[in-house]
Amino acid sequence: MTYRDAGVDIDAGNTVVERIKPLVKRTFRPEVMGGLGGFGALFDLAGKYREPVLVSGTDGVGTKLKLAQQLGRHDSIGIDLVGMCVNDVLVQGAEPLFFLDYFATGKLDVDTTVAVVGGIARGCELAGCALIGGETAEMPDMYGPGEYDLAGFTVAAVEKSQLLDGSRVSQGDVLIGIASSGPHSNGYSLIRRILERSGAPMGFDLGESTLEDALMAPTALYVKPVLELLRRHGVDGIHGMAHITGGGLTENIIRVVPQGLGLDIAASAWPQPPVFAWLQQAGAVADAEMWRTFNCGIGFVLIVPPAQAAAIGNDLDGLGLQNWQIGQVTATGGGERVRIG
């Protein structure tokens, strides 16, 4: 018997590597040493930082993968994978340096794999980080026909003096919400259940887009504009940041707010994209559940001193990011720390 008889096609794996090499090469930064295909990936940090702090993150894209596979839309799910990782490490003011991916499937389909990795490479280009390595695993009997799974890993760096840890957040600070591109990669187990029960066609018109396009819109990548904001305003102008992922607006912003302080968020401060109104109506989802499950149109939040809020909002406009002042940091007497109303 051969490995191919057992369901693993080494030749197909080699074909994938050759086809993705030019896609990966476009993401390389000057610090990358060597190319794709070694046992370990090399990245030279010499001379770039005085007191570097490394910030690492890992994530997947959840059951949005199931929807991508059902719809045959494989070219942008890799952007989601990158976004969920790099937006997380960005919260601490860190610049993503490099990214690695893990792609696992039952039977390797070369075109699908290249499409997925091509999306990962595109996400890395948009975030300015190098796709420095990865792993493709073909595992018969672990996954059904057409199924695959993804995981991503990123390493970022920030000067120790510029690290954002939430300690500067103060009462009266303003919350600036930056628009999401849709549900990003959170809440899809609920989304898929709503789709199943509603019976709505994926071509359903939401006004701005179809239901399918709204649900499959890739996660927005905030890295380059937010790093530019940090260069302009520094840690005195931006006290804290939050990536709105699982847990929604209710549970993510408060993670970077010191004890004794809370949040007062005005739900009317920004227009929610139509897809969220559809999900709430079609699924009869309560307001509190919406805030805790979805980003509801806000993908990233800056916590800034009041004196800087207008200038930062103007800069965000100039950088092409829709934004709104959505609330403020308040004192709390030990009760509920997050109020959305």
Secondary structure, 3 states (H helix, E strand, C coil): CCCCCCCCCHHHHHHHHHHHHHHHHCCCCCCEECCCCCCCCEECCCCCCCCEEEEEEEECCCCHHHHHHHHCCCCCHHHHHHHHHHHHHHCCCCEEEEEEEEEEECCCCHHHHHHHHHHHHHHHHHHCCEEEEEEEEECCCCCCCCCEEEEEEEEEEEEHHHCCCCCCCCCCCEEEEEECCCCCCCCHHHHHHHHHHHCCCCCCECCCCEHHHHHHCCCCCCHHHHHHHHHHHHHHHCCEEEECCCCHHHHHHHHHCCCCEEEEECHHHCCCCHHHHHHHHHHCCCHHHHHHHCCCCEEEEEEECHHHHHHHHHHHHHCCCCEEEEEEEEECCCCCCEEEC
